[in-house]
């Protein structure tokens, strides 16, 4: 059985993978946050913070790979 922490790590990695593969559409982020919040009952402020962290991590990883 996976711990909650491990489930969170997996979810975070899957979300990063999805964003990396599909791209980040800034014009659709707020709508997607709203839709996810309605479907999951996760508060929108928490989803926004999660998105900020994931996006920041992706940008950091991207610049590290390019040597910038």
C-alpha positions in Angstrom: 0.0 0.0 0.0 1.3 3.4 -0.9 1.7 6.1 1.7 -0.1 9.4 1.2 3.4 11.0 0.8 4.3 8.6 -2.0 1.0 9.1 -3.7 1.7 12.8 -3.6 5.1 12.3 -5.1 3.6 10.2 -7.9 0.8 12.7 -8.5 3.3 15.6 -8.7 5.6 13.7 -11.1 2.6 12.7 -13.3 1.3 16.3 -13.4 4.8 17.6 -14.3 5.0 15.0 -17.1 1.6 16.0 -18.4 2.5 19.7 -18.5 5.9 19.0 -20.1 4.3 16.8 -22.8 1.2 19.0 -23.5 2.7 22.4 -22.6 1.3 25.1 -20.4 -1.4 27.1 -21.9 -1.5 30.2 -19.8 -4.8 31.4 -21.2 -6.4 28.2 -20.0 -4.8 27.8 -16.6 -7.5 29.5 -14.6 -10.3 27.7 -16.3 -8.5 24.4 -15.7 -8.0 25.2 -12.1 -11.6 26.1 -11.7 -12.7 22.8 -13.4 -10.4 20.7 -11.3 -11.5 22.4 -8.1 -15.2 21.7 -9.0 -14.4 18.1 -9.8 -12.2 17.3 -6.9 -13.3 19.8 -4.2 -9.7 20.9 -3.8 -9.7 24.6 -3.0 -8.7 26.9 -5.9 -6.0 28.7 -3.9 -4.3 25.3 -3.1 -4.5 24.3 -6.8 -3.0 27.7 -7.8 -0.1 27.2 -5.4 0.5 23.7 -6.7 0.5 25.0 -10.2 3.0 27.7 -9.3 5.3 25.2 -7.7 5.1 22.7 -10.6 5.6 25.4 -13.2 8.5 26.8 -11.3 10.1 23.4 -11.1 9.6 22.8 -14.8 11.2 26.1 -15.7 14.2 25.5 -13.4 14.7 22.0 -14.9 14.4 23.4 -18.4 17.0 26.1 -17.8 19.3 23.7 -16.0 19.3 21.4 -19.1 20.1 24.2 -21.5 22.9 25.5 -19.2 21.4 28.9 -18.7 
